[in-house]
């Protein structure tokens, strides 16, 4: 395949033994578009058949962000215009890409420096290897815009240590590199100044694991991990109200994480949090295909609901930060988000073994 032009939204080229993807919208914090999804998917298809490519490296252009998420404003505008099919085309192809990265037969290495949120998490945390620099800032902030933690969050968040994934899903709060390493979100920390050298080394033929080990360093210790017992106790509870009560008690007992976590939860969509809690309960028993299939069921309903549009309006469009959320859903209402789509279920391409 030919290399992409310098102005392309994702730069695609082979460098030595590495297929290299650079997310290339730095002014938009590399926010993910359908064009980027399609460029990456085509590159992965091509490189799977290219014996010269032994690994794939994904990076973000600029120093601020790896990828700050999907292009939410565009998806909002599509939905407001009633074009749900265009919305679902993006999410369907994005989830296909997430599955492709998760199951790719050659190692995929995500070099994550700067902001990584939402859709950016999908094209990095689903990789076989994740490397954080000191500018690393992770969040799954979807419940703050009336959405839910998708892009495989149903699969990987409940598998994090000490219920940290539930904490991230319900609060939308951020993690630094120390947090990410401590709770198992990433495996390797490399100082930002060495990212260029690491990327160059990955173009060679040395085993990926050995190359990453050669560059690995220790990040600043995680402050959140120091209170992990209490994090786990609070976020093991089954309902939003129970978690909020437990956080209030933890705050009274002097746990530093509890007050900010409780305040963050109170600001977010109760419907989104109910969905996220159900995802976290289901996720440990699902493989990645079924997890993404569940997320496609949810998004097919969320894009026709209220809270997503109200959340984006309040936080991104009008920026009044005063969303008027729907009342918490009943169990029957929550069940409907997870119900089968029948003929419209998400399916995955069948590939030769």
MARRO-553734 format. One record per residue (C-alpha): residue number from 1; x, y, z. Coordinates in steps of 0.2 Angstrom, whole numbers, plus 2048, in hexadecimal, padded with zeros to 3 digits. Layout:
BEGIN
pt resi=NUM	c1=X	c2=Y	c3=Z
...
END
This chain:
BEGIN
pt resi=1	c1=800	c2=800	c3=800
pt resi=2	c1=806	c2=812	c3=7FD
pt resi=3	c1=80A	c2=81D	c3=80B
pt resi=4	c1=7FD	c2=82A	c3=810
pt resi=5	c1=7FF	c2=83D	c3=80C
pt resi=6	c1=807	c2=848	c3=81A
pt resi=7	c1=7F6	c2=850	c3=81C
pt resi=8	c1=7EC	c2=840	c3=81E
pt resi=9	c1=7E2	c2=83E	c3=82E
pt resi=10	c1=7EC	c2=82E	c3=832
pt resi=11	c1=7FE	c2=82C	c3=82B
pt resi=12	c1=801	c2=81A	c3=825
pt resi=13	c1=812	c2=813	c3=820
pt resi=14	c1=81E	c2=805	c3=823
pt resi=15	c1=82E	c2=808	c3=82B
pt resi=16	c1=83A	c2=7F9	c3=82C
pt resi=17	c1=830	c2=7EB	c3=834
pt resi=18	c1=823	c2=7F6	c3=83B
pt resi=19	c1=812	c2=7FC	c3=833
pt resi=20	c1=811	c2=80D	c3=83B
pt resi=21	c1=800	c2=817	c3=83E
pt resi=22	c1=801	c2=829	c3=843
pt resi=23	c1=7F0	c2=831	c3=848
pt resi=24	c1=7F2	c2=842	c3=840
pt resi=25	c1=7E5	c2=84F	c3=846
pt resi=26	c1=7F0	c2=857	c3=853
pt resi=27	c1=7E6	c2=867	c3=853
pt resi=28	c1=7D6	c2=85D	c3=857
pt resi=29	c1=7E0	c2=852	c3=864
pt resi=30	c1=7E0	c2=844	c3=857
pt resi=31	c1=7CE	c2=841	c3=85A
pt resi=32	c1=7C8	c2=832	c3=850
pt resi=33	c1=7BE	c2=833	c3=840
pt resi=34	c1=7B7	c2=826	c3=834
pt resi=35	c1=7C5	c2=82A	c3=828
pt resi=36	c1=7D2	c2=826	c3=835
pt resi=37	c1=7C9	c2=816	c3=839
pt resi=38	c1=7C9	c2=811	c3=827
pt resi=39	c1=7DB	c2=815	c3=824
pt resi=40	c1=7E0	c2=80B	c3=833
pt resi=41	c1=7D5	c2=7FC	c3=82F
pt resi=42	c1=7DC	c2=7FC	c3=81D
pt resi=43	c1=7EE	c2=7FD	c3=823
pt resi=44	c1=7EB	c2=7EE	c3=82F
pt resi=45	c1=7E4	c2=7E4	c3=821
pt resi=46	c1=7F3	c2=7E7	c3=816
pt resi=47	c1=800	c2=7E5	c3=823
pt resi=48	c1=7F9	c2=7D4	c3=828
pt resi=49	c1=7FD	c2=7CE	c3=817
pt resi=50	c1=80E	c2=7D6	c3=816
pt resi=51	c1=81C	c2=7CB	c3=81D
pt resi=52	c1=828	c2=7DA	c3=81E
pt resi=53	c1=81D	c2=7E1	c3=82C
pt resi=54	c1=81F	c2=7D8	c3=83D
pt resi=55	c1=817	c2=7E4	c3=848
pt resi=56	c1=80C	c2=7F4	c3=848
pt resi=57	c1=80F	c2=804	c3=851
pt resi=58	c1=801	c2=811	c3=855
pt resi=59	c1=806	c2=823	c3=85A
pt resi=60	c1=7FD	c2=834	c3=85B
pt resi=61	c1=804	c2=844	c3=852
pt resi=62	c1=809	c2=852	c3=85D
pt resi=63	c1=80D	c2=853	c3=870
pt resi=64	c1=7FC	c2=856	c3=878
pt resi=65	c1=7F2	c2=846	c3=873
pt resi=66	c1=7F3	c2=835	c3=86D
pt resi=67	c1=7E0	c2=836	c3=869
pt resi=68	c1=7D4	c2=83F	c3=873
pt resi=69	c1=7C5	c2=834	c3=86E
pt resi=70	c1=7B8	c2=833	c3=85F
pt resi=71	c1=7B2	c2=843	c3=856
pt resi=72	c1=7A3	c2=845	c3=862
pt resi=73	c1=79E	c2=856	c3=85B
pt resi=74	c1=79B	c2=84E	c3=84A
pt resi=75	c1=792	c2=83F	c3=851
pt resi=76	c1=787	c2=84B	c3=85B
pt resi=77	c1=783	c2=855	c3=84B
pt resi=78	c1=77F	c2=845	c3=841
pt resi=79	c1=773	c2=83F	c3=84F
pt resi=80	c1=76A	c2=850	c3=851
pt resi=81	c1=767	c2=84F	c3=83E
pt resi=82	c1=760	c2=83E	c3=840
pt resi=83	c1=76D	c2=835	c3=836
pt resi=84	c1=76F	c2=826	c3=842
pt resi=85	c1=775	c2=81B	c3=834
pt resi=86	c1=785	c2=826	c3=832
pt resi=87	c1=788	c2=826	c3=844
pt resi=88	c1=787	c2=813	c3=845
pt resi=89	c1=792	c2=811	c3=836
pt resi=90	c1=7A0	c2=81A	c3=840
pt resi=91	c1=79D	c2=810	c3=850
pt resi=92	c1=79C	c2=800	c3=846
pt resi=93	c1=7AC	c2=802	c3=83D
pt resi=94	c1=7B4	c2=809	c3=84C
pt resi=95	c1=7B0	c2=7F9	c3=856
pt resi=96	c1=7B6	c2=7EF	c3=848
pt resi=97	c1=7C6	c2=7F8	c3=849
pt resi=98	c1=7C7	c2=7F5	c3=85C
pt resi=99	c1=7C4	c2=7E2	c3=859
pt resi=100	c1=7D1	c2=7E2	c3=84B
pt resi=101	c1=7DE	c2=7EA	c3=856
pt resi=102	c1=7DA	c2=7DE	c3=865
pt resi=103	c1=7DB	c2=7CE	c3=85A
pt resi=104	c1=7E9	c2=7D3	c3=84E
pt resi=105	c1=7F5	c2=7C5	c3=84A
pt resi=106	c1=804	c2=7D0	c3=84B
pt resi=107	c1=809	c2=7DB	c3=85B
pt resi=108	c1=801	c2=7EC	c3=85B
pt resi=109	c1=80A	c2=7F9	c3=866
pt resi=110	c1=802	c2=809	c3=86B
pt resi=111	c1=80D	c2=817	c3=870
pt resi=112	c1=802	c2=822	c3=87B
pt resi=113	c1=809	c2=833	c3=880
pt resi=114	c1=7FD	c2=841	c3=884
pt resi=115	c1=7EA	c2=83F	c3=885
pt resi=116	c1=7E1	c2=82F	c3=882
pt resi=117	c1=7CF	c2=82E	c3=884
pt resi=118	c1=7BF	c2=826	c3=87C
pt resi=119	c1=7C3	c2=820	c3=86A
pt resi=120	c1=7D5	c2=823	c3=86D
pt resi=121	c1=7D4	c2=816	c3=87B
pt resi=122	c1=7CC	c2=80A	c3=86E
pt resi=123	c1=7DB	c2=80B	c3=862
pt resi=124	c1=7E8	c2=809	c3=870
pt resi=125	c1=7E3	c2=7FF	c3=87F
pt resi=126	c1=7DC	c2=7F1	c3=873
pt resi=127	c1=7EE	c2=7EF	c3=86D
pt resi=128	c1=7F9	c2=7E1	c3=872
pt resi=129	c1=806	c2=7EE	c3=87A
pt resi=130	c1=802	c2=7FF	c3=882
pt resi=131	c1=810	c2=80B	c3=886
pt resi=132	c1=80D	c2=81B	c3=890
pt resi=133	c1=818	c2=82A	c3=891
pt resi=134	c1=818	c2=837	c3=89F
pt resi=135	c1=80B	c2=842	c3=896
pt resi=136	c1=7FF	c2=833	c3=896
pt resi=137	c1=7ED	c2=838	c3=89B
pt resi=138	c1=7E0	c2=82B	c3=89A
pt resi=139	c1=7CD	c2=82D	c3=89C
pt resi=140	c1=7BD	c2=824	c3=897
pt resi=141	c1=7B2	c2=834	c3=89A
pt resi=142	c1=7A3	c2=82E	c3=890
pt resi=143	c1=797	c2=82E	c3=89F
pt resi=144	c1=799	c2=841	c3=8A0
pt resi=145	c1=792	c2=843	c3=88E
pt resi=146	c1=783	c2=837	c3=890
pt resi=147	c1=78D	c2=829	c3=887
pt resi=148	c1=795	c2=81A	c3=88E
pt resi=149	c1=7A7	c2=812	c3=88E
pt resi=150	c1=7A7	c2=809	c3=87E
pt resi=151	c1=7B5	c2=804	c3=872
pt resi=152	c1=7B8	c2=7F4	c3=87B
pt resi=153	c1=7B6	c2=7FC	c3=88C
pt resi=154	c1=7AA	c2=7EE	c3=891
pt resi=155	c1=7B8	c2=7E2	c3=88E
pt resi=156	c1=7C8	c2=7EA	c3=895
pt resi=157	c1=7C1	c2=7F6	c3=8A3
pt resi=158	c1=7BA	c2=7E8	c3=8AF
pt resi=159	c1=7CB	c2=7DF	c3=8AC
pt resi=160	c1=7D5	c2=7EC	c3=8B5
pt resi=161	c1=7DB	c2=7E9	c3=8C6
pt resi=162	c1=7D2	c2=7EE	c3=8D6
pt resi=163	c1=7C2	c2=7F4	c3=8CD
pt resi=164	c1=7CB	c2=803	c3=8C6
pt resi=165	c1=7C2	c2=800	c3=8B5
pt resi=166	c1=7B1	c2=803	c3=8BE
pt resi=167	c1=7B9	c2=813	c3=8C6
pt resi=168	c1=7BE	c2=81A	c3=8B5
pt resi=169	c1=7AE	c2=815	c3=8AD
pt resi=170	c1=7A2	c2=81D	c3=8B9
pt resi=171	c1=7AC	c2=82D	c3=8BE
pt resi=172	c1=7B5	c2=831	c3=8AD
pt resi=173	c1=7C4	c2=836	c3=8B7
pt resi=174	c1=7D5	c2=836	c3=8B0
pt resi=175	c1=7E4	c2=82A	c3=8B3
pt resi=176	c1=7F6	c2=82F	c3=8B1
pt resi=177	c1=804	c2=823	c3=8AC
pt resi=178	c1=807	c2=81D	c3=8BD
pt resi=179	c1=7F5	c2=818	c3=8C0
pt resi=180	c1=7F4	c2=810	c3=8AF
pt resi=181	c1=803	c2=805	c3=8B2
pt resi=182	c1=7FD	c2=801	c3=8C4
pt resi=183	c1=7EC	c2=7FB	c3=8BF
pt resi=184	c1=7F1	c2=7F2	c3=8AF
pt resi=185	c1=7EA	c2=7FE	c3=8A2
pt resi=186	c1=7FC	c2=7FF	c3=89A
pt resi=187	c1=80B	c2=7F3	c3=89C
pt resi=188	c1=81A	c2=7FF	c3=899
pt resi=189	c1=81F	c2=811	c3=89D
pt resi=190	c1=82C	c2=819	c3=893
pt resi=191	c1=831	c2=82C	c3=895
pt resi=192	c1=82A	c2=837	c3=888
pt resi=193	c1=83B	c2=83D	c3=882
pt resi=194	c1=83F	c2=82B	c3=87D
pt resi=195	c1=82F	c2=827	c3=873
pt resi=196	c1=838	c2=82C	c3=863
pt resi=197	c1=846	c2=820	c3=866
pt resi=198	c1=83A	c2=812	c3=86B
pt resi=199	c1=830	c2=814	c3=85B
pt resi=200	c1=840	c2=813	c3=851
pt resi=201	c1=845	c2=804	c3=85A
pt resi=202	c1=835	c2=7FB	c3=857
pt resi=203	c1=838	c2=7FD	c3=844
pt resi=204	c1=846	c2=7F0	c3=846
pt resi=205	c1=844	c2=7DD	c3=848
pt resi=206	c1=848	c2=7DB	c3=85A
pt resi=207	c1=839	c2=7D3	c3=864
pt resi=208	c1=82C	c2=7E0	c3=869
pt resi=209	c1=82D	c2=7DB	c3=87C
pt resi=210	c1=840	c2=7DC	c3=87D
pt resi=211	c1=83F	c2=7ED	c3=874
pt resi=212	c1=832	c2=7F4	c3=880
pt resi=213	c1=83C	c2=7ED	c3=88F
pt resi=214	c1=84B	c2=7F6	c3=88A
pt resi=215	c1=843	c2=806	c3=88A
pt resi=216	c1=837	c2=804	c3=899
pt resi=217	c1=839	c2=80F	c3=8A9
pt resi=218	c1=82F	c2=812	c3=8B9
pt resi=219	c1=821	c2=81F	c3=8B9
pt resi=220	c1=81C	c2=82A	c3=8C8
pt resi=221	c1=813	c2=81F	c3=8D4
pt resi=222	c1=800	c2=81E	c3=8D3
pt resi=223	c1=7F7	c2=828	c3=8E1
pt resi=224	c1=7E7	c2=81F	c3=8DD
pt resi=225	c1=7EF	c2=80E	c3=8E0
pt resi=226	c1=7F3	c2=813	c3=8F2
pt resi=227	c1=7E1	c2=813	c3=8F5
pt resi=228	c1=7DD	c2=804	c3=8EA
pt resi=229	c1=7D5	c2=7FA	c3=8F9
pt resi=230	c1=7C8	c2=808	c3=8FB
pt resi=231	c1=7C6	c2=80A	c3=8E8
pt resi=232	c1=7C2	c2=7F8	c3=8E6
pt resi=233	c1=7B6	c2=7F8	c3=8F5
pt resi=234	c1=7AC	c2=807	c3=8EE
pt resi=235	c1=7AB	c2=801	c3=8DC
pt resi=236	c1=7A7	c2=7EF	c3=8DF
pt resi=237	c1=796	c2=7F5	c3=8E5
pt resi=238	c1=787	c2=7F1	c3=8D9
pt resi=239	c1=77E	c2=802	c3=8D7
pt resi=240	c1=782	c2=814	c3=8D4
pt resi=241	c1=77A	c2=819	c3=8E4
pt resi=242	c1=783	c2=80C	c3=8EE
pt resi=243	c1=794	c2=812	c3=8E7
pt resi=244	c1=790	c2=824	c3=8EA
pt resi=245	c1=78C	c2=820	c3=8FD
pt resi=246	c1=79C	c2=816	c3=8FE
pt resi=247	c1=7A6	c2=824	c3=8F7
pt resi=248	c1=79E	c2=831	c3=903
pt resi=249	c1=7A3	c2=825	c3=911
pt resi=250	c1=7B5	c2=823	c3=90A
pt resi=251	c1=7B6	c2=836	c3=909
pt resi=252	c1=7B1	c2=838	c3=91B
pt resi=253	c1=7BF	c2=82C	c3=920
pt resi=254	c1=7CC	c2=836	c3=916
pt resi=255	c1=7CF	c2=82D	c3=906
pt resi=256	c1=7D5	c2=83A	c3=8F9
pt resi=257	c1=7CD	c2=831	c3=8EA
pt resi=258	c1=7BC	c2=830	c3=8F1
pt resi=259	c1=7B6	c2=842	c3=8F0
pt resi=260	c1=7BB	c2=846	c3=8DE
pt resi=261	c1=7B4	c2=835	c3=8D9
pt resi=262	c1=7A3	c2=839	c3=8E1
pt resi=263	c1=7A2	c2=84A	c3=8DA
pt resi=264	c1=7A7	c2=844	c3=8C9
pt resi=265	c1=799	c2=836	c3=8CA
pt resi=266	c1=78C	c2=843	c3=8CF
pt resi=267	c1=78F	c2=84D	c3=8C0
pt resi=268	c1=78D	c2=83F	c3=8B3
pt resi=269	c1=77E	c2=837	c3=8AB
pt resi=270	c1=775	c2=82B	c3=8B6
pt resi=271	c1=76F	c2=821	c3=8A7
pt resi=272	c1=781	c2=820	c3=8A0
pt resi=273	c1=787	c2=81A	c3=8B1
pt resi=274	c1=77A	c2=80D	c3=8B2
pt resi=275	c1=77F	c2=807	c3=8A1
pt resi=276	c1=792	c2=807	c3=8A6
pt resi=277	c1=78E	c2=7FD	c3=8B6
pt resi=278	c1=785	c2=7F0	c3=8AC
pt resi=279	c1=794	c2=7EF	c3=8A0
pt resi=280	c1=7A0	c2=7ED	c3=8AE
pt resi=281	c1=796	c2=7DF	c3=8B5
pt resi=282	c1=794	c2=7D6	c3=8A4
pt resi=283	c1=7A5	c2=7D9	c3=89E
pt resi=284	c1=7B0	c2=7CC	c3=8A7
pt resi=285	c1=7A6	c2=7BE	c3=89F
pt resi=286	c1=7A7	c2=7C4	c3=88D
pt resi=287	c1=7B4	c2=7C3	c3=880
pt resi=288	c1=7B8	c2=7D2	c3=876
pt resi=289	c1=7AC	c2=7CE	c3=868
pt resi=290	c1=79D	c2=7CD	c3=873
pt resi=291	c1=7A3	c2=7DC	c3=87D
pt resi=292	c1=7A3	c2=7E7	c3=86D
pt resi=293	c1=792	c2=7DF	c3=868
pt resi=294	c1=78B	c2=7E4	c3=878
pt resi=295	c1=792	c2=7F6	c3=876
pt resi=296	c1=78A	c2=7F7	c3=864
pt resi=297	c1=779	c2=7F2	c3=86C
pt resi=298	c1=77B	c2=800	c3=878
pt resi=299	c1=781	c2=80E	c3=86C
pt resi=300	c1=773	c2=80A	c3=860
pt resi=301	c1=767	c2=80F	c3=86E
pt resi=302	c1=771	c2=81D	c3=876
pt resi=303	c1=772	c2=826	c3=865
pt resi=304	c1=75F	c2=827	c3=865
pt resi=305	c1=75D	c2=82C	c3=877
pt resi=306	c1=75F	c2=83D	c3=881
pt resi=307	c1=76E	c2=83D	c3=88C
pt resi=308	c1=77B	c2=83C	c3=87E
pt resi=309	c1=775	c2=84C	c3=875
pt resi=310	c1=772	c2=855	c3=886
pt resi=311	c1=783	c2=851	c3=88C
pt resi=312	c1=78C	c2=856	c3=87C
pt resi=313	c1=782	c2=866	c3=87B
pt resi=314	c1=786	c2=86A	c3=88D
pt resi=315	c1=799	c2=866	c3=88D
pt resi=316	c1=79E	c2=869	c3=87B
pt resi=317	c1=791	c2=873	c3=871
pt resi=318	c1=78A	c2=880	c3=87D
pt resi=319	c1=797	c2=87D	c3=88B
pt resi=320	c1=78C	c2=882	c3=899
pt resi=321	c1=790	c2=872	c3=8A2
pt resi=322	c1=77E	c2=870	c3=8A8
pt resi=323	c1=778	c2=860	c3=8A0
pt resi=324	c1=766	c2=85C	c3=8A5
pt resi=325	c1=767	c2=849	c3=8A6
pt resi=326	c1=759	c2=83C	c3=8A4
pt resi=327	c1=753	c2=833	c3=8B4
pt resi=328	c1=75D	c2=823	c3=8B9
pt resi=329	c1=756	c2=815	c3=8AE
pt resi=330	c1=74B	c2=807	c3=8B5
pt resi=331	c1=752	c2=7F5	c3=8B4
pt resi=332	c1=746	c2=7F2	c3=8A5
pt resi=333	c1=74C	c2=802	c3=89C
pt resi=334	c1=75E	c2=7FD	c3=89F
pt resi=335	c1=75B	c2=7EC	c3=898
pt resi=336	c1=755	c2=7F4	c3=888
pt resi=337	c1=767	c2=7FB	c3=885
pt resi=338	c1=76E	c2=7EA	c3=885
pt resi=339	c1=761	c2=7E1	c3=87B
pt resi=340	c1=765	c2=7D8	c3=86B
pt resi=341	c1=764	c2=7E2	c3=85B
pt resi=342	c1=75F	c2=7D2	c3=851
pt resi=343	c1=764	c2=7D4	c3=83F
pt resi=344	c1=76D	c2=7E4	c3=843
pt resi=345	c1=779	c2=7DC	c3=850
pt resi=346	c1=78C	c2=7E0	c3=84E
pt resi=347	c1=795	c2=7D3	c3=844
pt resi=348	c1=7A8	c2=7D1	c3=840
pt resi=349	c1=7B0	c2=7CD	c3=830
pt resi=350	c1=7B5	c2=7BA	c3=82F
pt resi=351	c1=7C8	c2=7B9	c3=82B
pt resi=352	c1=7D2	c2=7AB	c3=826
pt resi=353	c1=7DC	c2=7A3	c3=834
END
